[in-house]
Amino acid sequence: MDWSADGYILSSRKHGESSAIIEVFTREKGRHPGLVRGGSGRRMRPVLQPGNHVTVEWRARMEDHLGYYTLEAIDSRAAELMDDRLSLAALNALCVMTRELLPEREAYPALHDVFSIVVSQLDNPEVWPALYVRWEAGLLSALGYGLDLSECAATGVTDNLTHVSPRSGRAVCASSAAPYGEKMLRLPGFMRGEGTATPEDIWAGLRLTEYFLETRVQWEVNRTLPDARAAMVDRLFAEGYASRPQ
């Protein structure tokens, strides 16, 4: 059997003398592995860098086999961002988070679409950090742990939602959150489509999604989030695109 699709390289590792095993994130097939003959050679190595956009054709005798990829490059995003440490860290985090948290061979078309948008904006640091936070919120939803930011869990009001309950993942208004202080997670307005994101908002959004990804998703495998995400967050802080409230 065989299929073809556009996708993003998530990882590549050498296999045997000259081949490589890659994982590609496609809209139709999700995170999907395959073997590339000659993939560790000089000609193919630049094409197989994580984050590059490619067209792939996959062939195998059975659907559950590793199978073989043939591919062509659409664009080389990794090479384009090579001199930008912040954007390259974000691209690496996107690929590693997708590879480590999504189950293999399951389609997540909406998540793939947001992935594409984030990648397309990685040369604009005023924009992509907020998009990345929204992508992580989408990742939670795709895995069945979506946050409910539509109304206050305590009162049902839809205005002045400022926090999220760490127990329920539901939004809480300012008056209901006040008695609990630091026990609540701050909800930045941009995650509800309200206003632009400040560096403090980016920090709050990253802290919010990190909490639920670690306590709802990664706890099942007794793991924290990948180091690549922490490296991206460190770069955001270092360059002033994320900061803790004073």
C-alpha positions as CSV (number, residue, x, y, z in Angstrom):
1,M,0.0,0.0,0.0
2,D,1.1,3.6,-0.5
3,W,0.1,7.2,0.1
4,S,1.5,10.7,-0.6
5,A,1.2,13.9,1.4
6,D,3.0,17.1,2.4
7,G,4.5,17.2,5.8
8,Y,7.3,18.5,8.1
9,I,10.3,16.5,9.1
10,L,10.3,15.9,12.9
11,S,13.4,13.8,13.3
12,S,16.0,11.9,11.3
13,R,18.5,9.3,12.5
14,K,21.0,7.2,10.7
15,H,20.1,3.6,9.9
16,G,22.6,1.1,8.6
17,E,25.3,2.2,6.1
18,S,23.6,5.0,4.3
19,S,19.9,5.1,5.1
20,A,17.9,7.1,7.6
21,I,14.7,6.6,9.6
22,I,12.7,9.8,9.6
23,E,9.4,10.9,11.2
24,V,7.1,13.2,9.2
25,F,4.2,15.2,10.5
26,T,1.4,15.2,7.9
27,R,-2.1,16.5,8.0
28,E,-3.6,13.2,6.8
29,K,-1.4,10.6,8.5
30,G,-0.2,12.4,11.6
31,R,3.3,11.6,13.0
32,H,4.5,8.8,10.7
33,P,7.9,7.1,10.4
34,G,9.6,5.6,7.4
35,L,13.0,4.7,5.9
36,V,14.8,6.9,3.4
37,R,17.4,5.0,1.3
38,G,20.5,7.2,1.1
39,G,19.1,9.5,3.8
40,S,22.4,9.8,5.7
41,G,24.3,10.8,2.5
42,R,25.6,14.3,1.8
43,R,22.8,15.1,-0.7
44,M,19.9,14.2,1.5
45,R,21.1,15.3,5.0
46,P,20.2,19.0,4.4
47,V,16.7,18.0,3.2
48,L,16.0,15.8,6.3
49,Q,16.6,18.5,8.9
50,P,13.8,18.9,11.5
51,G,11.3,21.6,10.5
52,N,11.8,21.3,6.7
53,H,8.6,21.1,4.6
54,V,8.6,18.2,2.2
55,T,6.4,16.2,-0.1
56,V,6.6,12.5,0.7
57,E,5.5,9.2,-0.8
58,W,5.3,6.2,1.5
59,R,5.3,2.6,0.4
60,A,5.0,-0.6,2.4
61,R,3.5,-4.1,2.0
62,M,1.4,-3.6,5.2
63,E,0.0,-0.5,6.9
64,D,1.8,-1.3,10.2
65,H,5.2,-1.8,8.5
66,L,8.0,0.8,8.8
67,G,7.9,1.3,5.0
68,Y,10.0,3.5,2.7
69,Y,9.8,7.2,2.0
70,T,10.7,9.0,-1.2
71,L,10.6,12.8,-0.8
72,E,11.2,16.2,-2.3
73,A,11.9,19.4,-0.5
74,I,9.3,22.2,-0.5
75,D,11.3,24.6,1.6
76,S,14.2,24.3,4.0
77,R,13.0,26.2,7.0
78,A,15.8,24.9,9.2
79,A,18.5,26.4,6.9
80,E,16.6,29.7,6.6
81,L,16.6,30.1,10.4
82,M,20.1,28.8,11.1
83,D,21.4,32.2,12.1
84,D,18.5,33.1,14.4
85,R,19.0,31.2,17.7
86,L,15.5,32.1,19.1
87,S,13.6,31.0,16.0
88,L,15.7,27.9,15.6
89,A,15.0,27.0,19.2
90,A,11.2,27.4,18.6
91,L,11.4,25.2,15.5
92,N,13.2,22.5,17.4
93,A,10.7,22.7,20.3
94,L,7.8,22.4,17.9
95,C,9.3,19.3,16.3
96,V,10.3,17.6,19.5
97,M,7.1,18.3,21.3
98,T,5.1,16.9,18.3
99,R,7.4,13.8,18.1
100,E,7.3,13.0,21.9
101,L,3.7,13.8,22.8
102,L,1.6,12.8,19.8
103,P,0.8,9.1,19.3
104,E,2.2,7.6,16.1
105,R,0.0,7.4,12.9
106,E,-3.0,9.3,14.2
107,A,-4.2,12.3,12.2
108,Y,-4.6,15.7,13.9
109,P,-5.5,18.0,11.0
110,A,-6.3,21.1,13.1
111,L,-3.1,20.8,15.1
112,H,-1.1,20.3,11.9
113,D,-2.6,23.5,10.5
114,V,-1.6,25.5,13.5
115,F,1.9,23.9,13.4
116,S,2.2,25.2,9.8
117,I,1.1,28.7,10.9
118,V,3.7,28.8,13.7
119,V,6.5,27.6,11.4
120,S,5.5,30.3,8.8
121,Q,5.8,33.1,11.4
122,L,9.1,32.0,13.1
123,D,11.0,35.0,11.6
124,N,8.6,37.3,13.5
125,P,9.3,37.1,17.2
126,E,6.6,39.7,18.0
127,V,4.0,37.2,16.7
128,W,5.1,33.5,17.0
129,P,5.4,33.2,20.8
130,A,1.6,33.8,21.2
131,L,0.9,31.4,18.3
132,Y,3.1,28.8,19.9
133,V,1.2,29.0,23.2
134,R,-2.1,28.5,21.3
135,W,-0.5,25.5,19.6
136,E,0.2,24.0,22.9
137,A,-3.3,24.6,24.0
138,G,-4.4,22.9,20.8
139,L,-2.1,20.0,21.7
140,L,-3.9,19.6,25.0
141,S,-7.3,19.6,23.2
142,A,-6.1,17.1,20.6
143,L,-5.0,14.7,23.4
144,G,-8.3,15.0,25.2
145,Y,-7.3,17.5,27.9
146,G,-8.6,20.7,26.5
147,L,-8.9,23.8,28.7
148,D,-12.4,25.3,29.0
149,L,-11.9,29.1,28.8
150,S,-15.5,29.9,27.8
151,E,-17.0,30.9,31.2
152,C,-16.2,31.0,35.0
153,A,-16.3,27.6,36.6
154,A,-17.7,29.1,39.8
155,T,-20.2,31.7,38.6
156,G,-20.8,31.0,34.9
157,V,-20.0,34.6,33.9
158,T,-18.0,35.2,30.7
159,D,-16.4,38.5,31.6
160,N,-13.1,39.2,33.5
161,L,-11.8,35.7,33.3
162,T,-8.4,36.0,34.7
163,H,-7.3,32.6,36.0
164,V,-7.6,28.8,35.3
165,S,-8.2,26.3,38.0
166,P,-5.3,23.8,38.2
167,R,-7.8,21.1,39.3
168,S,-10.4,21.4,36.6
169,G,-8.7,23.2,33.7
170,R,-11.6,25.7,33.6
171,A,-11.5,29.5,33.6
172,V,-12.2,31.5,36.8
173,C,-13.2,35.1,37.0
174,A,-11.2,37.6,39.1
175,S,-13.5,37.7,42.1
176,S,-13.7,34.0,42.4
177,A,-10.0,33.5,42.0
178,A,-9.0,36.1,44.5
179,P,-9.4,34.0,47.7
180,Y,-7.1,31.3,46.2
181,G,-4.1,33.6,45.4
182,E,-1.1,31.9,43.8
183,K,-2.9,28.5,43.7
184,M,-4.6,29.6,40.5
185,L,-2.9,29.8,37.1
186,R,-3.1,33.2,35.4
187,L,-5.0,33.2,32.1
188,P,-3.6,35.8,29.6
189,G,-6.2,37.5,27.6
190,F,-4.7,36.6,24.2
191,M,-5.6,33.0,24.8
192,R,-9.3,34.1,24.7
193,G,-8.7,36.4,21.7
194,E,-8.6,39.5,23.8
195,G,-5.8,42.0,23.1
196,T,-2.2,41.5,22.2
197,A,0.3,39.5,24.2
198,T,2.8,41.1,26.4
199,P,6.0,39.4,27.6
200,E,4.3,38.8,30.9
201,D,1.3,37.2,29.0
202,I,3.7,34.9,27.1
203,W,5.2,33.7,30.4
204,A,1.7,33.1,31.9
205,G,0.6,31.2,28.8
206,L,3.7,29.0,28.7
207,R,3.3,28.3,32.4
208,L,-0.4,27.5,32.0
209,T,0.1,25.0,29.1
210,E,3.2,23.5,30.7
211,Y,1.3,22.7,33.9
212,F,-1.5,20.8,32.2
213,L,0.8,19.1,29.7
214,E,2.9,17.8,32.5
215,T,0.1,16.9,34.9
216,R,-2.4,15.6,32.4
217,V,-0.3,14.1,29.6
218,Q,3.2,13.4,30.7
219,W,2.3,12.0,34.1
220,E,1.1,8.8,32.4
221,V,4.7,8.1,31.3
222,N,6.3,9.7,34.3
223,R,8.2,12.3,32.3
224,T,8.6,16.0,32.2
225,L,8.4,18.0,29.0
226,P,11.3,17.8,26.5
227,D,14.5,19.8,27.1
228,A,14.0,21.5,23.7
229,R,11.0,23.3,25.1
230,A,12.9,24.5,28.1
231,A,15.7,25.7,25.8
232,M,13.1,27.7,23.8
233,V,11.6,29.3,26.9
234,D,15.1,30.2,28.1
235,R,15.8,32.0,24.8
236,L,12.5,33.9,25.1
237,F,13.5,35.1,28.5
238,A,17.0,36.0,27.4
239,E,15.8,38.1,24.5
240,G,12.9,39.8,26.4
241,Y,10.0,38.1,24.7
242,A,8.8,36.5,27.9
243,S,9.1,37.8,31.5
244,R,7.7,37.2,34.9
245,P,5.4,39.9,36.4
246,Q,7.2,42.4,38.6
